[in-house]
Amino acid sequence: MMQVTRRKSFKKAYLKLNDRQRQRVDESIALFLQNPDHPSLRLHELQPKGCGRYSINVGGDLRCLFFIGEDSLVFVALGTHAQLYG
């Protein structure tokens, strides 16, 4: 089983969410661990290809950004599409 790590920036953004949004983040991470190819996650690698950073959809406009380590997932950012890419 992969270890899940959350960077300080991710934790800070997580604490700013309301209870329902936090629940959706937790559910999406759990679903990713269970089935990374689930269509609702809309998993995709960020540009440039091969950089090792990925994004999953949490619901609504929220996204989680992470990279995959040797035996861990490291969540680095959490926010709306505009906050993360704009």
C-alpha positions in Angstrom: 0.0 0.0 0.0 1.3 3.4 -0.9 1.9 5.9 1.8 0.1 9.3 1.4 2.0 12.4 2.3 0.6 15.9 2.3 2.9 18.9 1.9 2.3 22.0 4.1 0.8 24.0 1.1 -1.7 21.2 0.6 -2.6 21.0 4.3 -3.1 24.8 4.4 -5.4 24.8 1.4 -7.3 21.8 2.9 -8.0 23.6 6.1 -9.6 26.5 4.1 -12.2 24.2 2.6 -15.7 23.7 4.0 -16.6 20.3 5.6 -18.2 19.0 2.4 -15.2 19.9 0.3 -12.8 18.2 2.7 -15.0 15.1 2.6 -14.8 15.1 -1.2 -11.0 15.4 -1.1 -10.7 12.5 1.4 -13.1 10.4 -0.8 -11.2 11.2 -4.0 -7.8 10.3 -2.5 -9.3 7.0 -1.1 -10.8 6.3 -4.5 -7.5 7.0 -6.2 -5.7 4.5 -3.9 -8.4 1.9 -4.6 -8.8 2.5 -8.4 -6.6 5.2 -10.0 -8.3 4.7 -13.3 -11.8 5.6 -12.0 -13.3 8.0 -14.6 -14.6 10.4 -12.0 -11.0 11.3 -11.0 -10.1 12.4 -14.5 -6.5 11.6 -13.7 -4.0 13.2 -16.0 -0.3 14.0 -16.1 0.6 17.7 -16.1 2.7 19.3 -18.8 5.4 18.8 -19.7 4.8 15.0 -20.1 7.1 13.0 -18.1 7.4 15.6 -15.3 5.9 13.1 -12.9 3.2 15.5 -11.6 -0.4 14.6 -11.8 -3.9 16.0 -11.2 -7.1 14.4 -10.1 -10.6 16.0 -10.0 -12.1 16.3 -6.5 -15.5 17.6 -7.6 -16.8 20.8 -8.9 -13.8 22.9 -9.8 -11.4 21.5 -7.2 -8.2 19.7 -8.1 -5.5 17.9 -6.2 -2.0 18.0 -7.6 0.5 15.3 -6.6 3.5 13.3 -7.6 4.2 9.6 -7.2 7.3 8.7 -5.3 8.9 5.2 -4.9 6.2 4.0 -2.6 4.3 7.1 -1.8 1.9 9.7 -3.1 2.9 13.3 -2.3 0.1 15.8 -2.5 1.5 19.2 -3.1 -1.4 21.5 -4.0 -5.1 21.8 -3.7 -7.4 24.4 -5.3 -9.6 25.4 -8.1 -8.5 25.2 -11.7 -7.9 29.0 -11.7 -5.9 29.0 -8.5 -3.7 26.2 -9.7 -3.2 26.9 -13.3 -4.2 30.6 -13.7 
